[in-house]
């Protein structure tokens, strides 16, 4: 999805039936200081695998990257505390674990993120340029500016 928007990415592939390997994310973030965002799926819908929220957020924070968490299949079913795990952005919707009507989406964001200036590193809603990491069932995409996309198998 990021590549469609013209954002170059580095990809780390992981099996969808296992928690995402934090060590691989750490290696990737350690190799490229240009990564500004770590995006990942908290709970895989198809397999029910819950990825490690706290270690991923702490890792991103240590590397100066903001976090964007896809919590579509975990919010309302798995305890998530922004006070205990200070993520930057969490995205969810009403029709999964909240069991509300479909079509309502929620974004929970830190005050720091909400106060970010347009052009401060996030393209799309906020404007500017985005460099990020996205973890999904089958892969992790690390956006690193103008570099070529690279796959890192598990």
Secondary structure, 3 states (H helix, E strand, C coil): CCCCCCCCEEEEECCCCCCCCHHHHHHHHHHCCCCCEEEEECECCCCCCECCHHHHHHHHHHCCCEEEEECCCCECCECCCCCCCCCCEEEEECCCCCCCCCCCEEEEECHHHHCCCCCCCCCCCCCCCCCCEEECCCEEEEECCCCCCCEECC
